[in-house]
Amino acid sequence: MLVEEIMNKNVITLSPDSTIMEALQYIHDDQIRHFPIVDKNNCVVGIVSDRDVRDVSPSIFDVASSNENLNKKISTIMSTPAITVHPLDFVEEIARVFYEKGFSSLPVVEYDKLVGLITDKDMLSTLIQLTGTHVQSSHIEVKVPHKPGILPEVASVFGKRKINIVSLLVYPYKNDPNHKILVFRVQTMNPTPIIKDLRDAGYELMWPNSIQGPKL
């Protein structure tokens, strides 16, 4: 999946000369959480979050400094330079950037111009879709040897029962390089028959695992 498929294209931006009050108004009125800061050519020069704005907003008890602080330019609190991504970057790779850097949003830039914004909420929504948890399905985890051809071999068990696989993930098995965990979400509310088929075929199920089958 590409960034351009999930990014927000209608992005509220501010210029470096915009005031903190303008950003605060957007936060209150439109629940905006992220503001790319762009110059007159729509090039990203920084980024500001709602947390940045609230951190410098005066207390309601500090009336004297209220106008002074809120009338400061947004450039005084923006993070710069802003790390950006490209519309054709893979979402899976960008997820690593969010995780490692702790970002809550990333501007999407093409030909040096802002074309969108991707947020941590977008990433979470995408993860839900990729894992198939947004549809009614059953969860099955199978421990398999890490060898060529094992995936179609296991999938054929589902095929024999004409069960639709909603999603498939592959995880490492602890610190064992010789095994993997295949995580299937299948479109059936009664997985009992396919679970029996998998065990009869000799596969070890990690979930559900109430009845232990033979190990490969």
Sequence and secondary structure as in RCSB ss.txt:
>XXXX:A:sequence
MLVEEIMNKNVITLSPDSTIMEALQYIHDDQIRHFPIVDKNNCVVGIVSDRDVRDVSPSIFDVASSNENLNKKIS
TIMSTPAITVHPLDFVEEIARVFYEKGFSSLPVVEYDKLVGLITDKDMLSTLIQLTGTHVQSSHIEVKVPHKPGI
LPEVASVFGKRKINIVSLLVYPYKNDPNHKILVFRVQTMNPTPIIKDLRDAGYELMWPNSIQGPKL
>XXXX:A:secstr
 BHHHH BSS   B TTSBHHHHHHHHHHH   EEEEE TTS EEEEEEHHHHHHHS  TT HHHHHHHHTSBGG
GT BSS   B TTSBHHHHHHHHHHH  SEEEEEETTEEEEEEEHHHHHHHHHHHHTTTS  EEEEEEEES TTH
HHHHHHHHHHTT  EEEEEEEEETTEEEEEEEEEEES S  HHHHHHHHHTT EEEES SS     
